[in-house]
């Protein structure tokens, strides 16, 4: 990946110094981790310094590296994502090729689910069933959540990434892996069979479901030769009809080389937030209503971010900034109506995502 520091990183550091920083806090043994913001820091590949930070909104307290502090051992290599489901936390570790299972209230380790090649995303269905997208093996693994073991493997497209469940159908974004794919696979979870593959656009990478229950797919576009933008394909935002599972609309995003790679939706399910990738022509978070058919010319929030999320309590936008991918990063917070900066939080290395509850 090409990394550009430039004026954005310098501005980020200077702005951060003017904001009120939460004080890193030792863990109170009586603290429950059931209400707050989990910040996923993927760390540096091969180093094993992934971490999870916990931010308490009401007290403005930040507890850093919660897993290692509670469990007395490192979390692992490259924390890809985290999901709270049925009072358990499922932390997907891409580099360590496992899913770490924790008690959601105490953060104590419950189990490690092994047998993956390169897991990317977890989705829970009920008390006994969960699914994990496994990027390198081009499969979706079914996991028994009682025994924490893999019980089935479903072949899909290249580089499965994001997952979303719509009724009894599991949608899988086939991001392309080491080549290129332009499809999503739709699995009937009653049979664990792929019922169809839908061509949506190059490198589908993220999903959101709107107020009408339609599914939106963010397609990153293909990088092809990383050394040049001239042969890149453009990103796109595709809407799928929930009932027919066919394309209802498609919006091309930005210009050649933008490569949007993060998607979030506001709590009312009426506005989508799209994050452009590094080296984009006009980096930032773009806001588009579900009834609009064009992407705004200018970003709602300017800057390069590695992950975005929406707070379910107050709709604040959380935007993860990895800075130089070496030092501790920042989590910026913005007003979702105006896009105005509220404050920032100094977090762990290479923050890439947020789980809010």
ZAVOFI-106010 format. One record per residue (C-alpha): x negated, y, z negated; residue in three letters. Coordinates in steps of 0.001 Angstrom, whole numbers, plus 500000, padded with zeros to 6 digits. Layout:
ZAVOFI-106010
(node (X,Y,Z),"ALA") ...
END
This chain:
ZAVOFI-106010
(node (500000,500000,500000),"UNK") (node (498754,503476,500842),"UNK") (node (498620,505784,497820),"UNK") (node (498782,509548,498172),"UNK") (node (498239,511655,495044),"UNK") (node (498421,515175,496449),"UNK") (node (500244,518098,494930),"UNK") (node (503125,515969,493646),"UNK") (node (501030,514171,491040),"UNK") (node (499412,517431,489944),"UNK") (node (502814,519086,489622),"UNK") (node (504152,516072,487730),"UNK") (node (501380,516264,485149),"UNK") (node (501764,520009,484631),"UNK") (node (505551,519832,484334),"UNK") (node (505346,516904,481942),"UNK") (node (503151,518918,479598),"UNK") (node (505984,521459,479237),"UNK") (node (508650,518942,478275),"UNK") (node (509459,517575,474855),"UNK") (node (507840,514169,474627),"UNK") (node (509322,511450,472436),"UNK") (node (506813,510222,469861),"UNK") (node (505794,506572,470299),"UNK") (node (507273,504838,467282),"UNK") (node (506390,501636,465377),"UNK") (node (509113,499038,465483),"UNK") (node (511552,499061,462591),"UNK") (node (512225,495392,461715),"UNK") (node (515918,496249,461397),"UNK") (node (516111,497898,464821),"UNK") (node (518489,496322,467344),"UNK") (node (517667,496750,471016),"UNK") (node (521285,496704,472126),"UNK") (node (521773,500384,472975),"UNK") (node (519154,502318,474864),"UNK") (node (516992,502462,477946),"UNK") (node (514562,499720,478935),"UNK") (node (511748,500959,481150),"UNK") (node (510082,498267,483250),"UNK") (node (506359,498879,483775),"UNK") (node (505013,496417,486290),"UNK") (node (501373,497113,485446),"UNK") (node (498477,496346,487772),"UNK") (node (498504,493197,489889),"UNK") (node (496264,490460,488529),"UNK") (node (495530,492298,485278),"UNK") (node (498460,490997,483219),"UNK") (node (499316,494363,481667),"UNK") (node (503032,494490,482450),"UNK") (node (505143,495960,479667),"UNK") (node (508630,497037,478635),"UNK") (node (509227,500350,476844),"UNK") (node (512420,501092,474883),"UNK") (node (513809,504616,474721),"UNK") (node (516490,505634,472197),"UNK") (node (518543,508497,473591),"UNK") (node (520062,509723,470328),"UNK") (node (516770,510039,468410),"UNK") (node (514479,510731,471380),"UNK") (node (512239,507879,470237),"UNK") (node (510105,505764,472532),"UNK") (node (508867,502330,471508),"UNK") (node (506089,501253,473853),"UNK") (node (505160,497729,474908),"UNK") (node (508008,496171,472952),"UNK") (node (507511,492560,474050),"UNK") (node (503848,492324,473026),"UNK") (node (504484,494174,469757),"UNK") (node (507323,491834,468757),"UNK") (node (505881,488558,470066),"UNK") (node (502143,489039,469537),"UNK") (node (501196,488192,473118),"UNK") (node (501136,489971,476485),"UNK") (node (504270,489907,478623),"UNK") (node (502491,488839,481793),"UNK") (node (501613,489963,485295),"UNK") (node (503816,492357,487328),"UNK") (node (507186,492892,485668),"UNK") (node (509446,493063,488686),"UNK") (node (512857,493572,487059),"UNK") (node (514850,493095,483871),"UNK") (node (518511,492194,483289),"UNK") (node (520518,491900,480080),"UNK") (node (523108,489132,480370),"UNK") (node (525139,487330,477687),"UNK") (node (522978,488707,474827),"UNK") (node (519776,487592,476500),"UNK") (node (517198,489573,478420),"UNK") (node (515710,488111,481595),"UNK") (node (512384,489704,482555),"UNK") (node (511223,488644,486010),"UNK") (node (507426,488432,486279),"UNK") (node (506398,488274,489894),"UNK") (node (502660,487756,489388),"UNK") (node (503053,485281,486530),"UNK") (node (505685,483377,488568),"UNK") (node (508086,483063,485649),"UNK") (node (511141,484567,484008),"UNK") (node (510661,485486,480360),"UNK") (node (513857,485069,478300),"UNK") (node (514321,487186,475177),"UNK") (node (516951,487743,472525),"UNK") (node (518438,491076,473615),"UNK") (node (518791,492432,470070),"UNK") (node (515443,491428,468582),"UNK") (node (513302,491174,471747),"UNK") (node (511911,487892,470459),"UNK") (node (510957,485366,473111),"UNK") (node (513464,482541,473526),"UNK") (node (511987,480685,476488),"UNK") (node (509999,480973,479703),"UNK") (node (511548,479691,482921),"UNK") (node (508849,478317,485216),"UNK") (node (508686,476675,488636),"UNK") (node (508911,479767,490846),"UNK") (node (506430,480924,493455),"UNK") (node (507117,484661,493313),"UNK") (node (510381,485592,491553),"UNK") (node (511872,489033,492232),"UNK") (node (515402,489344,490863),"UNK") (node (517689,487596,488331),"UNK") (node (521488,487496,488423),"UNK") (node (523671,485825,485799),"UNK") (node (527026,484247,486654),"UNK") (node (528271,482708,483394),"UNK") (node (526944,481143,480183),"UNK") (node (525295,478286,482059),"UNK") (node (524486,479593,485542),"UNK") (node (522022,482131,486852),"UNK") (node (520193,482725,490123),"UNK") (node (516696,483997,490884),"UNK") (node (515429,485245,494251),"UNK") (node (512056,483579,494909),"UNK") (node (510174,485677,497442),"UNK") (node (507366,483459,498739),"UNK") (node (509321,480191,498867),"UNK") (node (512194,481820,500813),"UNK") (node (514713,480337,498420),"UNK") (node (517200,481297,495750),"UNK") (node (516808,479121,492658),"UNK") (node (519769,478233,490457),"UNK") (node (518840,478207,486768),"UNK") (node (520641,476425,483942),"UNK") (node (520814,479110,481263),"UNK") (node (521304,476581,478469),"UNK") (node (518174,474564,479236),"UNK") (node (516267,477406,480977),"UNK") (node (515275,475160,483844),"UNK") (node (515626,475317,487629),"UNK") (node (518372,472944,488777),"UNK") (node (518789,473806,492481),"UNK") (node (516960,475510,495344),"UNK") (node (518840,477159,498224),"UNK") (node (516918,478032,501417),"UNK") (node (517608,481567,502672),"UNK") (node (515755,484071,504893),"UNK") (node (512256,485493,504615),"UNK") (node (511290,487220,501367),"UNK") (node (514564,487174,499359),"UNK") (node (514661,490239,497134),"UNK") (node (517861,491743,495707),"UNK") (node (520986,489801,494695),"UNK") (node (524586,490886,494178),"UNK") (node (527654,488786,493323),"UNK") (node (530955,489573,495032),"UNK") (node (533702,487246,493802),"UNK") (node (532320,483755,494500),"UNK") (node (529767,484932,497038),"UNK") (node (526126,485649,496305),"UNK") (node (524597,488175,498709),"UNK") (node (520829,487857,499228),"UNK") (node (518676,490600,500771),"UNK") (node (516019,488923,502931),"UNK") (node (513374,491652,502833),"UNK") (node (510999,489951,505263),"UNK") (node (508197,488743,503028),"UNK") (node (504955,488723,504977),"UNK") (node (506700,489025,508349),"UNK") (node (510064,490659,509103),"UNK") (node (513678,489733,508533),"UNK") (node (516804,491732,509231),"UNK") (node (519447,489547,507599),"UNK") (node (521328,489034,504399),"UNK") (node (522349,485517,503437),"UNK") (node (525759,484934,501847),"UNK") (node (525992,481917,499538),"UNK") (node (529208,480347,498291),"UNK") (node (528240,479657,494679),"UNK") (node (530946,476980,494381),"UNK") (node (528992,474840,496852),"UNK") (node (525549,476514,496835),"UNK") (node (525731,476627,500627),"UNK") (node (524821,479562,502851),"UNK") (node (528065,480312,504692),"UNK") (node (526636,483000,506980),"UNK") (node (523693,485235,507746),"UNK") (node (524521,488814,508701),"UNK") (node (522095,490942,510716),"UNK") (node (522044,494350,509019),"UNK") (node (518696,496049,509786),"UNK") (node (514989,495492,509269),"UNK") (node (513903,494617,505723),"UNK") (node (517119,494721,503656),"UNK") (node (515954,495355,500108),"UNK") (node (518742,496588,497786),"UNK") (node (522504,496403,497183),"UNK") (node (525257,498489,495593),"UNK") (node (529031,498003,495387),"UNK") (node (531287,501062,495632),"UNK") (node (534699,502051,494261),"UNK") (node (536407,500262,497152),"UNK") (node (534436,497070,496417),"UNK") (node (532571,497390,499711),"UNK") (node (528918,496356,499592),"UNK") (node (526138,498719,500682),"UNK") (node (522799,497363,501894),"UNK") (node (519671,499497,501955),"UNK") (node (517298,498462,504740),"UNK") (node (513715,499671,504361),"UNK") (node (512674,499308,507986),"UNK") (node (509656,497339,509181),"UNK") (node (506144,498712,508599),"UNK") (node (504624,496540,511349),"UNK") (node (501036,497879,511534),"UNK") (node (500388,499522,508137),"UNK") (node (497750,501742,509676),"UNK") (node (500165,503668,511889),"UNK") (node (503747,504943,511739),"UNK") (node (504389,505010,515481),"UNK") (node (505485,501371,515591),"UNK") (node (507549,501432,512365),"UNK") (node (511288,500859,512550),"UNK") (node (513641,503256,510766),"UNK") (node (515455,502544,507536),"UNK") (node (519235,502260,507409),"UNK") (node (522174,502243,505019),"UNK") (node (524720,499615,505979),"UNK") (node (528239,499166,504594),"UNK") (node (529779,495707,504598),"UNK") (node (533503,495117,504340),"UNK") (node (534150,493019,501227),"UNK") (node (536841,490905,502856),"UNK") (node (535437,490240,506324),"UNK") (node (531741,490308,505249),"UNK") (node (530989,492186,508462),"UNK") (node (529385,495569,509124),"UNK") (node (531795,498475,508673),"UNK") (node (529267,501274,509256),"UNK") (node (525549,501915,509643),"UNK") (node (523615,505120,508957),"UNK") (node (520026,505578,510101),"UNK") (node (517908,507144,507349),"UNK") (node (515296,509815,507897),"UNK") (node (512562,509569,510491),"UNK") (node (510125,506905,511543),"UNK") (node (507900,506013,508595),"UNK") (node (510243,507053,505754),"UNK") (node (511011,503506,504536),"UNK") (node (513676,504019,501821),"UNK") (node (513283,501312,499203),"UNK") (node (515449,502027,496124),"UNK") (node (519231,502308,495789),"UNK") (node (521496,503281,492891),"UNK") (node (525150,504277,492591),"UNK") (node (526813,506756,490238),"UNK") (node (529108,505474,487509),"UNK") (node (532255,506495,489395),"UNK") (node (530957,504397,492332),"UNK") (node (531450,507316,494728),"UNK") (node (527885,508489,495383),"UNK") (node (524801,506572,496441),"UNK") (node (521247,507586,495570),"UNK") (node (518509,506532,497973),"UNK") (node (514803,506803,497246),"UNK") (node (512307,507164,500089),"UNK") (node (509071,505184,499940),"UNK") (node (505538,506503,499664),"UNK") (node (504200,508564,502591),"UNK") (node (507713,509409,503767),"UNK") (node (508169,512524,505886),"UNK") (node (510289,514197,503206),"UNK") (node (509952,512212,499981),"UNK") (node (512699,512317,497395),"UNK") (node (516033,511015,496187),"UNK") (node (518896,511558,498623),"UNK") (node (522534,511659,497528),"UNK") (node (525322,510560,499858),"UNK") (node (529040,510074,499198),"UNK") (node (530590,506771,500195),"UNK") (node (532907,508561,502657),"UNK") (node (530101,510472,504374),"UNK") (node (528453,509256,507543),"UNK") (node (525132,511115,507606),"UNK") (node (522175,511440,505253),"UNK") (node (521500,515006,504039),"UNK") (node (518601,516788,505709),"UNK") (node (516985,517672,502361),"UNK") (node (516506,515502,499266),"UNK") (node (518706,515987,496207),"UNK") (node (515546,515608,494098),"UNK") (node (512142,516104,495707),"UNK") (node (509155,513927,494880),"UNK") (node (507823,510403,495235),"UNK") (node (509355,507894,492829),"UNK") (node (508814,504164,492397),"UNK") (node (512230,503401,490913),"UNK") (node (515547,505073,490116),"UNK") (node (518503,504397,487806),"UNK") (node (521723,506003,486588),"UNK") (node (522553,506222,482882),"UNK") (node (525994,504632,482280),"UNK") (node (526654,507007,479368),"UNK") (node (526069,510392,480969),"UNK") (node (525103,509822,484624),"UNK") (node (521574,511189,484149),"UNK") (node (519187,510145,486899),"UNK") (node (516058,508324,485710),"UNK") (node (513211,508457,488226),"UNK") (node (510026,506425,487705),"UNK") (node (506750,508084,488676),"UNK") (node (503625,505831,488786),"UNK") (node (501303,508847,489242),"UNK") (node (498045,507306,490511),"UNK") (node (499036,503665,489767),"UNK") (node (496231,503566,487174),"UNK") (node (497096,505827,484239),"UNK") (node (500340,505634,482258),"UNK") (node (503275,506826,484328),"UNK") (node (506233,509139,483758),"UNK") (node (509984,508760,483643),"UNK") (node (511680,511940,484877),"UNK") (node (515309,512684,484011),"UNK") (node (517590,514825,486181),"UNK") (node (521161,516090,486055),"UNK") (node (523126,513965,488528),"UNK") (node (525433,516840,489514),"UNK") (node (522834,519539,490107),"UNK") (node (519583,517613,490544),"UNK") (node (517951,519918,487983),"UNK") (node (515079,518491,485928),"UNK") (node (515977,517837,482278),"UNK") (node (512766,516379,480849),"UNK") (node (510237,513579,481193),"UNK") (node (508932,510659,479157),"UNK") (node (505387,509279,479230),"UNK") (node (505720,505509,479702),"UNK") (node (503543,502505,480586),"UNK") (node (501519,501696,483676),"UNK") (node (503294,501680,487025),"UNK") (node (506946,502102,485963),"UNK") (node (509136,500605,488680),"UNK") (node (512609,500261,487220),"UNK") (node (515100,501034,484518),"UNK") (node (517708,498907,482778),"UNK") (node (520222,501091,480946),"UNK") (node (522920,500105,478476),"UNK") 
END
